[in-house]
Amino acid sequence: MAGSAAISQVSQSLQALLRSVFTHAGPFLGTTVDLRSPREIGTPAAGANLVSLWLFRVQRYGELDNALPTLRPDGRMVPAPLSLTLHYLVTPLSADEVTTQRLL
């Protein structure tokens, strides 16, 4: 069962995945992946490429709200986990509009 850091761990895993795609090779070598909102980041400097990976909504996954607890072999009752759906907004940011579209 995940602890209180689970949401941030998901965000960091997605950030690492995007970084690995951008930083290994290609025309977007060195692109930064930031967890802040596009509004907080603003317009990047000329020549800088940035991707905003912003968690904008956390929603309960309603289909599992009434899941029953499980009974372990030792007799302990384990409550059902809190199921969440995480919604991310992925926004490419660049001073050049063509580069922004290519990033996407």
MOPE-V803023 format. One line per field, one symbol per residue. ss: DSSP state (a for helix, b for strand, c for the rest). psi: psi as a letter, one per 40 degrees, with the letter a starting at -180 (. if undefined). A space follows every 10 residues. Layout:
# MOPE-V803023
ss->???
psi->???
This chain:
# MOPE-V803023
ss->cccccaaaaa aaaaaaaaaa aaaacccccc cbbbcccaaa acccccccbb bbbbbbbbbb caaacccccb bcccccbbcc cccbbbbbbb bbbbccaaaa aaac
psi->hiaeeddddd dddddddddd ddediaefhe hhhieiiddd dahiihehhi hhghhehhhi gddedfiiii hideeihhii ihhihhhihh hihidhdddd ddd.
